[in-house]
Amino acid sequence: MQFTNVSGLMVCDITDHLPVFTVYDDNELDQKSPQKYFYKRARTEDSIYSLYSDLIKQDWNEVYNKNDVENAYDTFMEIFSTAYNKNCPIQQFCKNRKTTKCPWLTKGLQNACKKKNTLYRQFIRLRTEDSESRYKTYKNKLTNILRKAKKLYYTNLLYTNKNNMKGVWGILNTIIKGNAKNNSYPNYFTDGINDNHNMNDIVESFNSFFVNVGPDLAAEIPECSNNEMESLIDINSKTMFLSGVTETEIIDVINGCKNKSSTDCFDIDMTLVKQIIHSIVKPLTYICNLSFQTGTVPNKMKIAKVIPIHKNGNKHIFTNYRPVSLLPQFSKILEKLYNSRMDNFIDKHKLINEGQYGFRAARSTSMAIIDAIEEITNSLEGKKHAAGIFIDLKKAFDTLNHSILLKKLDRYGIRGVALSWIQSYLTGRQQYVKMGEFTSGYLDIGCGVPQGSVLGPKLFNLYINDIFNVSKLLKLVIFADDTNVFYSNDNYSNLVTNINCELSKLKTWMDINKLSLNLNKTKVMFFGNYNGKPDSVNIEGVVLDTVSEIKFLGVIIDSKLSWKPHIRHIQGKVSKSISIINKAKFFLNY
């Protein structure tokens, strides 16, 4: 047997310890790992200025001559993409094999580090007091300078983000934990039976999984018909109209958007749109007005790029990922324009029930919590028995039925061209999944509201709004799909009996509206000092779990309203925050 690699210990007087040596075949040195590449847009200030110049000189008559918004937008995107690819082409870049340098390491500091290493090698070679003294003196001075440079870097970074609390905590976590977060995907996924190592198959599986979540859940809901439940909305005699769009309005809408670098299916981000908006605002205004006049949303505005993001648990399992949907940037502009008009109509006619707190101006989780707690405390002060039912809905935004929504909108007064626009907005939507360099094919989206959209939450509010008309006894506090029910009664037995009866009505309403109730996660809490064994609260024979504390819109409430569980929860969070700040103090000037 022939060994090409040998290692061992060398007996000599170089150090106090025996040095380790190794002998290996130098042919392996020639077998370098293949160079890896990645592709991205070559975007610089000059290239973006060139793009702006080309677009502002562009003759847009070819767009203006189109009376069909589909053709007009296709033409606009063709012209835009041609200029974009010309001035900001996709180029190949080499992935750096070296580790990323620390951002506070200037060229001068890097040279100083090299000099320190040179002095160290001299010290090892000479072994004199003078060489040791020179090395240690230089090393100590450099260490002090590096610490100051790092501290100054993070101090400036925190100052830049002083009005962004999320950014501040992100910086603090980076200081403590470093860039330990690994966003890369594992090399295989499993469905619990078979392992799949083919990334092309994996992206297709993810896309199919995400697209079918809503329809699969909706299919499990039993067919239910109830004429009384289907006509809970009073018909609004007033009708919503879509007013025209101006260039100034579009510019204001875009300036109000956040500067985000995440790109859509056309490789466009909002930061770029803001930089070149004045060069394309005229054709965009024409397209938006044409869309509102015809009640049509262009198909190219309905394509979502979906990125799977790991939630928790095993990284190899599909169900442990959630989709992040990136919609076309220009579609967001059109959505915001429609949303402002719909908001005005909703507010004018007071269409949304006061018990809804999600996605509404001047409303928050704090207001919802206060509303619920006041209901409970008033009941207890009146010597009544009180209970809360905390309902969990499965993927409510994904199971929303389009035809049911359109019927409800019509009754609310969103009809005619405004309703046709919503119908066009919801239908014909597609998505694909992107994981690194791998991309799936397109799949149609059959139900639900678009994830990550501007209009999705507002449409959901309107969809669920008539649930308040189901029961005259129950108090509902709703934040998006977080549905909470409160009820009180002088008599405990009547309390439970009435709750069971009213919950049955709510379940029927949910079945009719294709919303899936998760009975395993729906909980009941009895408030006050009742010491007897609680009677069973059930929905269609399924007994709900009774709990003594629960997390409600970010706050932990307990059956006695003592707030002790929430205080303990806050103490833990504060302790963790103090620990982070304490560890970070060595890098900060504060």
C-alpha positions in Angstrom: 0.0 0.0 0.0 1.4 3.4 -1.0 0.7 6.5 1.1 0.9 9.9 -0.7 0.1 12.0 2.4 2.2 11.7 5.6 2.1 13.8 8.8 3.9 13.6 12.2 5.9 15.5 14.8 9.3 17.0 14.2 11.9 16.9 17.0 13.8 20.2 17.1 14.5 23.2 19.3 12.6 25.8 17.4 9.8 26.1 20.0 8.8 24.7 23.4 6.4 22.4 21.6 7.1 19.8 18.9 6.0 21.3 15.6 3.6 19.3 13.4 4.6 18.5 9.8 2.7 17.1 6.8 3.8 15.9 3.4 1.3 15.6 0.7 1.0 15.2 -3.0 1.4 18.6 -4.6 -0.7 17.5 -7.6 -3.7 18.3 -5.5 -2.6 21.9 -5.3 -3.2 22.2 -9.1 -6.8 21.0 -8.7 -8.4 24.3 -7.8 -12.1 24.5 -7.3 -13.9 25.8 -10.4 -14.5 29.6 -10.4 -18.1 30.4 -9.6 -19.9 33.2 -11.2 -23.1 35.2 -10.7 -25.1 37.6 -12.8 -26.4 41.0 -12.0 -27.3 44.4 -13.5 -24.4 46.7 -14.1 -26.0 49.7 -12.4 -24.0 52.8 -11.6 -24.9 56.5 -11.3 -23.7 57.0 -14.9 -25.6 54.0 -16.3 -28.9 55.1 -14.6 -28.4 58.7 -15.8 -27.9 57.3 -19.4 -31.1 55.2 -18.9 -33.0 58.4 -17.7 -31.6 60.3 -20.7 -32.7 57.7 -23.2 -36.2 57.4 -21.7 -36.8 61.2 -21.5 -35.9 61.5 -25.2 -38.1 58.6 -26.1 -41.1 59.1 -28.4 -44.0 57.5 -26.6 -46.6 58.0 -29.4 -46.6 54.2 -30.0 -48.0 53.8 -26.5 -50.5 56.7 -26.8 -51.9 55.3 -30.0 -53.1 52.2 -28.3 -56.7 52.2 -27.0 -56.3 48.8 -25.4 -54.4 48.9 -22.0 -53.0 45.5 -22.5 -51.3 46.5 -25.8 -50.3 49.9 -24.4 -48.6 48.4 -21.4 -46.9 45.7 -23.5 -45.5 48.4 -25.7 -44.4 50.5 -22.8 -42.6 47.6 -21.2 -40.9 46.7 -24.5 -39.5 50.2 -24.8 -38.5 50.4 -21.2 -36.8 47.0 -21.2 -34.9 47.8 -24.3 -33.5 50.9 -22.8 -32.9 49.2 -19.4 -31.0 46.3 -21.0 -28.9 48.7 -23.1 -27.8 51.0 -20.3 -27.8 48.5 -17.4 -27.0 45.2 -19.0 -26.9 41.9 -17.1 -23.2 41.1 -16.7 -21.2 38.1 -15.3 -19.2 38.6 -12.2 -16.8 36.3 -10.4 -17.6 35.2 -6.9 -14.8 36.3 -4.6 -13.2 33.2 -3.0 -11.8 35.4 -0.2 -13.9 36.1 2.9 -15.7 39.5 2.8 -13.6 42.1 4.6 -14.9 44.0 7.5 -16.5 47.3 6.3 -14.4 49.5 8.7 -11.1 48.1 7.3 -9.8 50.8 5.0 -6.9 50.3 2.6 -4.5 51.9 5.0 -5.6 49.5 7.9 -5.3 46.5 5.6 -1.7 47.6 4.8 -1.1 48.0 8.6 -2.3 44.5 9.2 0.1 43.2 6.5 3.0 45.1 8.2 2.0 43.5 11.6 2.2 40.1 10.0 5.6 40.9 8.5 6.9 42.0 12.0 5.5 38.7 13.4 7.4 36.7 10.8 10.6 38.6 11.6 10.1 37.9 15.3 9.6 34.2 14.7 12.7 34.1 12.5 15.0 36.2 14.7 13.8 35.4 18.2 15.4 38.6 19.6 14.0 40.9 22.3 14.2 43.8 19.9 12.1 42.0 17.2 9.6 40.9 19.8 9.3 44.4 21.3 8.8 45.9 17.8 6.1 43.4 17.0 4.2 43.7 20.2 4.3 47.5 20.3 3.0 47.7 16.7 0.3 45.0 17.3 -1.0 46.8 20.4 -1.2 50.2 18.7 -2.9 48.5 15.7 -5.4 46.7 17.9 -6.4 50.0 19.5 -6.8 51.7 16.1 -8.9 48.8 14.8 -11.2 49.0 17.8 -11.7 52.8 17.3 -12.4 52.3 13.6 -15.0 49.6 14.3 -16.6 51.7 17.0 -16.7 54.8 14.7 -18.2 52.7 11.9 -21.1 51.4 14.0 -21.6 54.7 15.7 -22.1 56.4 12.3 -24.3 53.5 11.2 -26.6 53.8 14.2 -26.8 57.5 13.8 -27.9 57.1 10.1 -30.6 54.7 11.3 -31.7 56.7 14.4 -35.2 57.0 13.1 -35.4 53.4 12.0 -35.9 51.2 15.1 -35.9 48.0 13.0 -32.6 49.0 11.4 -31.1 49.8 14.9 -31.8 46.4 16.2 -30.5 44.8 13.1 -27.2 46.6 13.6 -27.0 45.6 17.2 -27.7 42.0 16.4 -25.0 42.1 13.7 -22.5 43.4 16.3 -23.4 40.6 18.7 -24.0 37.7 16.4 -22.0 38.8 13.3 -23.4 37.8 9.9 -24.2 34.3 11.1 -27.5 34.2 9.3 -27.3 31.8 6.4 -29.9 32.5 3.8 -28.8 29.7 1.4 -31.0 26.7 0.7 -30.1 23.1 1.6 -28.9 20.8 -1.2 -32.0 18.6 -0.9 -35.7 18.7 0.2 -38.0 16.0 1.4 -41.8 15.5 1.4 -41.5 13.0 4.3 -41.1 10.0 2.0 -38.6 10.8 -0.7 -35.6 13.1 -0.8 -35.2 15.4 -3.8 -31.7 16.7 -4.8 -32.7 18.2 -8.1 -33.1 22.0 -7.7 -35.1 22.3 -10.9 -37.7 19.8 -9.5 -37.6 21.5 -6.1 -38.5 25.0 -7.4 -41.4 23.4 -9.3 -42.5 21.6 -6.1 -42.4 24.8 -4.1 -44.4 26.6 -6.7 -47.1 23.9 -6.8 -47.2 23.8 -2.9 -47.6 27.5 -2.5 -50.2 27.8 -5.3 -52.4 24.9 -4.0 -52.5 25.8 -0.3 -55.6 28.0 -0.7 -57.6 25.8 -3.1 -56.8 22.6 -1.2 -58.0 24.2 2.1 -61.1 25.7 0.4 -61.9 22.2 -1.1 -62.1 20.7 2.4 -64.8 23.2 3.5 -68.2 21.7 3.2 -70.6 23.2 0.7 -73.1 25.3 2.6 -76.0 27.5 1.5 -78.0 29.9 3.7 -79.9 32.7 2.0 -80.1 34.7 5.2 -76.4 34.6 5.7 -75.7 35.5 2.1 -77.7 38.8 2.3 -76.2 40.3 5.5 -74.9 43.3 3.6 -77.3 46.2 3.0 -77.2 47.4 -0.6 -75.5 50.7 -1.0 -77.4 52.9 -3.5 -74.2 55.0 -4.1 -71.7 53.8 -6.7 -67.9 54.2 -6.7 -66.4 55.9 -9.7 -62.8 56.0 -10.7 -61.5 59.6 -11.2 -58.7 60.4 -13.6 -55.0 60.2 -12.7 -52.6 63.1 -13.0 -48.8 63.1 -13.4 -48.4 64.9 -10.1 -50.4 62.2 -8.3 -48.2 59.4 -9.7 -45.0 61.2 -8.7 -46.4 61.7 -5.2 -47.4 58.0 -4.9 -43.9 56.9 -6.0 -42.2 59.3 -3.6 -44.3 57.8 -0.8 -43.0 54.3 -1.5 -40.1 52.9 0.5 -36.7 52.6 -1.1 -36.4 48.9 -1.6 -33.8 47.0 -3.6 -35.9 43.8 -4.0 -36.5 43.2 -7.7 -39.7 42.0 -9.4 -40.1 39.6 -12.3 -38.7 42.3 -14.7 -35.6 42.9 -12.5 -36.9 46.3 -11.5 -36.9 47.7 -8.0 -38.6 50.8 -6.5 -35.3 52.6 -6.0 -34.7 52.6 -9.7 -38.3 53.7 -10.4 -37.8 56.7 -8.1 -34.6 57.6 -9.9 -36.1 57.6 -13.4 -39.8 58.4 -12.8 -39.8 61.9 -14.4 -38.7 60.3 -17.7 -41.7 57.8 -17.8 -44.4 59.6 -15.9 -46.3 60.7 -19.0 -46.8 57.2 -20.5 -47.5 55.8 -17.1 -50.2 58.3 -16.5 -51.8 57.4 -19.9 -51.7 53.7 -19.0 -53.2 54.2 -15.5 -56.0 56.3 -16.9 -56.7 53.8 -19.7 -56.8 51.0 -17.0 -59.4 52.9 -15.0 -61.5 53.8 -18.0 -61.7 50.3 -19.3 -61.7 48.4 -16.0 -58.7 46.3 -17.0 -55.4 45.5 -15.4 -52.6 44.4 -17.8 -51.5 40.8 -17.5 -47.9 41.8 -17.1 -48.8 43.6 -13.9 -50.1 40.3 -12.5 -47.0 38.2 -12.3 -45.5 37.5 -8.9 -41.9 36.4 -8.2 -42.0 34.2 -5.1 -39.0 33.6 -2.8 -39.3 30.8 -0.2 -38.2 32.0 3.2 -37.5 29.5 6.0 -39.7 30.0 9.1 -38.5 27.5 11.6 -37.8 23.8 12.0 -36.2 21.4 9.6 -34.8 23.3 6.6 -35.3 20.3 4.3 -39.1 20.3 4.6 -41.3 22.3 2.2 -43.9 23.2 4.8 -41.4 25.0 7.0 -41.1 27.7 4.4 -43.3 30.7 3.7 -43.7 32.5 0.4 -42.6 36.1 0.0 -44.3 37.5 -3.1 -42.6 40.3 -5.1 -45.1 42.0 -7.4 -44.2 44.3 -10.4 -43.2 47.8 -9.3 -45.5 49.5 -11.8 -48.5 47.4 -10.6 -47.9 48.8 -7.1 -48.4 52.3 -8.4 -51.7 51.4 -10.1 -52.8 49.6 -7.0 -52.1 52.6 -4.8 -54.0 54.9 -7.1 -57.1 52.6 -7.0 -56.7 52.1 -3.2 -56.8 55.9 -2.6 -60.1 56.1 -4.5 -61.6 53.1 -2.8 -60.5 54.4 0.6 -62.3 57.7 0.0 -65.5 55.8 -1.0 -65.3 53.4 2.0 -64.7 56.3 4.5 -67.4 58.5 3.0 -70.1 55.8 3.3 -68.6 54.2 6.5 -68.6 50.7 5.0 -66.1 49.1 7.4 -67.4 48.1 10.8 -65.8 49.9 13.8 -64.8 46.5 15.2 -62.2 46.1 12.5 -58.8 47.5 13.4 -56.4 46.0 10.8 -55.1 47.9 7.8 -57.0 51.0 8.6 -55.8 54.6 9.0 -55.6 55.8 12.6 -56.2 52.3 14.0 -53.8 49.9 15.7 -53.5 46.7 17.7 -53.3 48.9 20.8 -56.8 50.3 20.1 -58.1 46.7 19.4 -56.7 45.5 22.8 -58.2 48.5 24.7 -61.6 47.8 23.0 -61.5 44.1 24.1 -60.2 44.8 27.7 -62.8 47.5 28.2 -65.5 45.0 27.2 -64.3 42.4 29.7 -63.7 44.8 32.6 -67.1 46.4 32.1 -68.7 43.0 32.2 -66.8 42.0 35.4 -67.6 45.3 37.1 -71.3 44.6 36.3 -71.0 41.3 38.2 -71.4 39.3 35.0 -69.7 36.2 33.8 -67.5 36.9 30.7 -65.7 34.8 28.1 -63.5 35.3 25.2 -63.1 33.0 22.1 -59.9 33.5 20.2 -60.6 32.1 16.7 -57.8 30.8 14.4 -58.4 30.9 10.7 -56.2 28.8 8.3 -54.6 30.7 5.5 -57.6 33.1 5.4 -56.0 35.4 2.8 -55.3 32.4 0.5 -58.8 30.8 0.6 -60.8 34.0 -0.1 -63.3 33.2 -2.9 -63.3 35.7 -5.8 -66.9 35.3 -6.9 -68.1 35.8 -3.3 -65.9 38.8 -2.9 -67.2 40.4 -6.1 -70.9 39.9 -5.0 -70.1 41.6 -1.7 -68.3 44.5 -3.4 -71.3 45.1 -5.6 -73.6 45.3 -2.6 -71.2 47.8 -1.0 -71.4 50.0 -4.1 -68.2 49.0 -5.8 -69.8 48.2 -9.1 -69.6 48.9 -12.8 -66.1 49.8 -14.1 -64.7 49.9 -10.6 -65.9 46.3 -10.0 -64.7 45.2 -13.5 -61.3 46.5 -12.5 -61.2 44.4 -9.3 -62.3 41.3 -11.3 -59.5 41.9 -13.8 -57.1 42.5 -11.0 -57.9 39.2 -9.3 -58.2 36.9 -12.4 -55.4 35.7 -14.6 -52.7 36.1 -11.9 -49.6 33.9 -12.2 -46.5 33.3 -10.1 -43.2 31.5 -10.3 -40.7 30.6 -7.6 -37.0 31.7 -7.6 -34.4 30.0 -5.4 -30.9 31.4 -6.1 -30.2 30.7 -9.8 -33.1 28.3 -10.2 -36.5 29.4 -11.5 -39.7 27.5 -11.8 -42.3 27.8 -14.6 -45.5 29.9 -14.2 -48.6 28.6 -12.4 -52.1 30.2 -12.3 -53.5 31.5 -9.0 -57.1 30.5 -8.5 -58.2 32.0 -5.2 -57.1 34.4 -2.5 -55.8 37.9 -2.6 -52.3 38.6 -3.9 -49.7 38.3 -1.1 -47.6 41.4 -0.7 -50.1 43.6 -2.5 -51.5 47.0 -1.6 -55.2 46.1 -2.2 -55.1 42.6 -0.7 -55.7 43.6 3.0 -58.4 46.1 2.1 -60.3 43.5 0.0 -60.0 41.1 2.9 -61.5 43.6 5.3 -64.5 44.1 2.9 -64.8 40.3 2.5 -65.0 39.6 6.2 -66.9 42.7 7.2 -70.4 41.2 7.2 -69.4 38.7 10.0 -70.4 41.5 12.4 -74.0 41.1 11.3 -74.1 37.3 12.1 -74.7 37.7 15.8 -76.5 40.3 17.8 -75.1 39.0 21.1 -71.4 38.7 20.5 -68.8 41.4 20.6 -66.2 41.0 17.8 -62.8 42.5 17.7 -61.0 41.8 14.5 -57.5 42.7 13.3 -57.0 41.3 9.7 -57.7 37.6 10.0 -57.3 37.6 13.8 -60.9 37.1 14.9 -61.8 37.4 18.6 -65.2 37.1 20.2 -66.3 38.3 23.6 -69.6 37.8 25.5 -71.0 38.2 29.0 -74.1 37.1 30.8 -75.5 37.3 34.3 -76.0 33.5 34.4 -73.1 31.2 33.8 -75.2 28.4 32.1 -76.8 30.9 29.8 -73.3 32.3 29.0 -72.1 28.9 27.7 -75.4 28.0 26.0 -75.6 31.3 24.1 -71.9 31.1 23.1 -72.4 27.7 21.6 -75.4 28.8 19.7 -73.7 32.0 18.3 -70.5 30.2 17.5 -72.5 27.7 15.4 -73.8 30.7 13.4 -70.3 32.0 12.9 -69.1 28.6 11.7 -71.9 28.5 9.1 -70.9 32.0 7.9 -67.3 30.8 7.6 -68.3 27.7 5.6 -70.4 29.8 3.2 -67.5 32.3 2.8 -64.9 29.5 2.3 -62.9 30.4 5.4 -61.3 27.5 7.1 -61.7 27.4 10.9 -58.8 25.8 12.8 -60.6 24.2 15.8 -57.4 22.9 17.3 -56.0 26.4 17.7 -59.2 28.1 18.6 -59.2 28.8 22.4 -61.7 29.8 25.1 -61.0 31.8 28.2 -63.4 32.5 31.1 -62.7 35.7 32.9 -63.1 36.5 36.6 -63.0 34.3 39.7 -65.2 31.4 38.6 -63.7 28.4 40.4 -66.1 25.6 39.2 -65.3 23.4 36.3 -66.1 25.3 33.1 -68.8 23.9 30.9 -67.8 22.8 27.4 -67.8 25.4 24.7 -68.0 23.6 21.3 -68.3 24.2 17.7 -70.3 21.5 15.9 -69.5 19.0 18.6 -65.8 19.8 18.8 -64.9 20.9 22.3 -62.6 23.9 22.4 -59.6 24.1 24.7 -60.1 26.3 27.7 -57.0 28.3 28.7 -56.0 30.6 31.5 -53.7 32.8 29.4 -53.3 33.6 25.8 -51.3 35.8 23.5 -53.8 38.4 22.0 -52.4 40.8 19.4 -49.0 40.7 20.9 -50.2 41.0 24.5 -50.5 38.1 26.9 -53.8 38.3 28.8 -54.9 36.0 31.6 -58.2 35.0 33.0 -57.9 37.3 36.0 -56.5 40.3 34.1 -53.6 40.4 36.5 -51.1 41.1 33.6 -48.5 39.0 35.5 -47.8 36.7 32.5 -47.4 39.7 30.2 -45.1 41.4 32.7 -42.9 38.3 32.9 -42.9 38.2 29.1 -41.8 41.8 28.9 -39.2 41.3 31.6 -37.7 38.5 29.5 -37.6 40.7 26.4 -36.1 43.7 28.3 -33.5 41.4 29.9 -32.5 40.1 26.4 -32.3 43.7 25.0 -30.2 44.9 27.9 -27.9 41.9 27.4 -27.5 42.8 23.7 -26.8 46.5 24.5 -24.3 45.5 27.2 -22.4 43.3 24.8 -22.5 46.1 22.1 -21.2 48.8 24.4 -17.6 48.0 23.6 -18.3 49.0 19.9 -20.3 52.1 20.6 -19.6 55.7 21.7 -22.9 56.0 23.5 
